[in-house]
């Protein structure tokens, strides 16, 4: 998941009549799973304009599933800061054995906010990497 690190902003920054900054960010066409995971294939994205995204957002993607409710629901769009480090207790986007998840990191587990889902354990020989930390969502 390697979108451009630079944020494309038309006219340096567009100011709307109500003082909102409109920024164009990479928006991934695949949803991130807030459930049992999805297979990462292709990382296609296009640029979309968002009103007032967090300053540290590098890209956006859509949530699929309800495992992160009530904070993040099916079809929400979240903003993600590209980073390789997510601290325990933070919500991130992770790739585990070829499947992508949006979960809360707790030690060696990926945990859902919805108690109806079991934690996903990260084992020593798993293929695991952090795609980024969730820094907000479209309101």
Secondary structure, DSSP 8 states (H G I E B T S, - for coil): ----SS-B-TTSSEE-TTS-EEEEEEEESS-EESSS-EE-----EEEEEEET--TT--EEEEEESSTTTTTS-TT-EEEEE--S---TT-EEEEEETTEEEEEEEETTEEE-SSTTS--EE--TTS-EEEEEEEEEE--
